[in-house]
Amino acid sequence: MPCSGRNSLRHDRLHRAAPGRTELWPRRRGPGEHAEVSTVNLFTDVARPVLFRLGGGDAEHAHEWTLKRLASLPAPALAALRSRYAFSAPVDVFGVRFPNRVGLAAGMDKNGIALPAWPALGFGFVEVGTVTAKPQPGNDRPRLFRLKESAAIINRMGFNNEGAAALAERLAAVGPLPVPLGVSLGKSKVTPLDEAVDDYLTSYRLLHPYADYIAVNVSSPNTPGLRTLQDKDSMAALLKALNGPVPVLVKIAPDLTEPAIAELLEVCLEQGAAGIIATNTTLARDGLAESDQHLAGEAGGLSGKPLTERSRAVVKFVHDETGGRLPIIGVGGIMSADDASRLLDAGASLVQLYSGFIYRGPDLVRAVARSARPIRSHRAR
Ligand SMILES: Cc1cc2nc3c(=O)[nH]c(=O)nc-3n(C[C@H](O)[C@H](O)[C@H](O)COP(=O)(O)O)c2cc1C
């Protein structure tokens, strides 16, 4: 599919807003201490404390509540958000035109229920999913934890989703977005690993007509055995099967060794993958604040600030190893515009946010989109 043709680029006006404070987790004020009106940040000082208290502090409750609100925003509200947050700095990557370099990472809107809200919040592309061929409930709750002092999240959602057919139906009803749409595919939990290719293929056939790119998720730590699909032979078989008109990118784990990544990159180049998404969440528990240590033992993938350096190292390795031949979407621990710039400098062409958006809100999207503006001509992208 001619990717940029489906989702025509709209040029949004830039509205400058007063600069907000930049700290991720502001110091609690003492009695008698007041925030100065001029430095109040609407998201970190007002919205976030309310959102983080919803459902008695249950992170998944807040997530669902927020998605529902975003899904039901009327057109005037979307227009108001767009005029505040949208930013145009177009760039072409793997044959697709992106209005700016910052996208919504997979997992935030798995079933695509709030699609019009994301471009209005400034995202230059949206990755829905991960979806699986069969609908599935995911793991038991609680399965999502905020590690606030560490600006991190642990999740073991387990691909809870309504299934590929339901997403296809929703995408058909919504119609084209003003930004490119990526669709992330995973393996259904009940499907044995040796039938994984057919499982991905089922989802691919249902969803590729709506996608500007397909992300093959073989790196979630929360589906037993899934990460073994990153092995050379499995990866080759999968990419061969998904060879079609839509660019296919492979999302990799930050926990792979360099030789394993190198082997995977070789397969991706051989099989004509369009790019790499680096990285998914980590099984490591480095970089946690003392006050979050009691959550370190929760099973699942860690994201956010503790992942910043590792994902940057992986992006740099992928870029160096391929000599820039495989475009990279950099994701993992982008908590500031500076983090994003450093990921771009390491070799990413585009970036995505998940945890940073939870902790910093849409101001971060705008800041990243604006700082990621310069087209770096020294790299083949
Ligand atoms: C709650 C949650 C659910 C996620 N679900 C998915 C998913 O379904 N598919 C996927 O590829 N990545 C998923 N991710 C990983 C993110 O897309 C991203 O790769 C990772 O969180 C690192 O980025 P961050 O540090 O900005 O959060 C999820 C992350 C979180 C926190």
The ligand as an SDF file (V2000), in Angstrom:
LIG
                    3D

 31 33  0  0  0  0  0  0  0  0999 V2000
    1.6180   -1.0990   30.1600 C   0  0  0  0  0  0  0  0  0  0  0  0
    2.4760   -1.3610   28.9720 C   0  0  0  0  0  0  0  0  0  0  0  0
    1.9940   -2.1700   27.9550 C   0  0  0  0  0  0  0  0  0  0  0  0
    2.7770   -2.4150   26.8320 C   0  0  0  0  0  0  0  0  0  0  0  0
    2.2790   -3.1860   25.8240 N   0  0  0  0  0  0  0  0  0  0  0  0
    3.0240   -3.3860   24.7110 C   0  0  0  0  0  0  0  0  0  0  0  0
    2.5010   -4.1170   23.6250 C   0  0  0  0  0  0  0  0  0  0  0  0
    1.3590   -4.5850   23.6440 O   0  0  0  0  0  0  0  0  0  0  0  0
    3.2950   -4.2980   22.5440 N   0  0  0  0  0  0  0  0  0  0  0  0
    4.5640   -3.7940   22.4630 C   0  0  0  0  0  0  0  0  0  0  0  0
    5.2390   -3.9690   21.4480 O   0  0  0  0  0  0  0  0  0  0  0  0
    5.0720   -3.0700   23.4850 N   0  0  0  0  0  0  0  0  0  0  0  0
    4.3320   -2.8510   24.5830 C   0  0  0  0  0  0  0  0  0  0  0  0
    4.8430   -2.1210   25.6090 N   0  0  0  0  0  0  0  0  0  0  0  0
    6.2340   -1.6070   25.4990 C   0  0  0  0  0  0  0  0  0  0  0  0
    6.2730   -0.1810   24.9780 C   0  0  0  0  0  0  0  0  0  0  0  0
    5.7300   -0.0720   23.6860 O   0  0  0  0  0  0  0  0  0  0  0  0
    7.7200    0.3240   24.9620 C   0  0  0  0  0  0  0  0  0  0  0  0
    8.4670   -0.4350   24.0450 O   0  0  0  0  0  0  0  0  0  0  0  0
    8.3860    0.2290   26.3290 C   0  0  0  0  0  0  0  0  0  0  0  0
    7.4800    0.5620   27.3500 O   0  0  0  0  0  0  0  0  0  0  0  0
    9.6060    1.1430   26.4290 C   0  0  0  0  0  0  0  0  0  0  0  0
    9.2430    2.4890   26.2340 O   0  0  0  0  0  0  0  0  0  0  0  0
    9.0030    3.5170   27.4460 P   0  0  0  0  0  0  0  0  0  0  0  0
   10.2020    3.4240   28.3410 O   0  0  0  0  0  0  0  0  0  0  0  0
    8.8040    4.8440   26.7820 O   0  0  0  0  0  0  0  0  0  0  0  0
    7.7710    3.0530   28.1500 O   0  0  0  0  0  0  0  0  0  0  0  0
    4.0770   -1.8530   26.7350 C   0  0  0  0  0  0  0  0  0  0  0  0
    4.5500   -1.0460   27.7650 C   0  0  0  0  0  0  0  0  0  0  0  0
    3.7690   -0.7890   28.8700 C   0  0  0  0  0  0  0  0  0  0  0  0
    4.3090    0.0800   29.9650 C   0  0  0  0  0  0  0  0  0  0  0  0
  1  2  1  0
  2  3  1  0
  2 30  2  0
  3  4  2  0
  4  5  1  0
  4 28  1  0
  5  6  2  0
  6  7  1  0
  6 13  1  0
  7  8  2  0
  7  9  1  0
  9 10  1  0
 10 11  2  0
 10 12  1  0
 12 13  2  0
 13 14  1  0
 14 15  1  0
 14 28  1  0
 15 16  1  0
 16 17  1  0
 16 18  1  0
 18 19  1  0
 18 20  1  0
 20 21  1  0
 20 22  1  0
 22 23  1  0
 23 24  1  0
 24 25  2  0
 24 26  1  0
 24 27  1  0
 28 29  2  0
 29 30  1  0
 30 31  1  0
M  END
$$$$
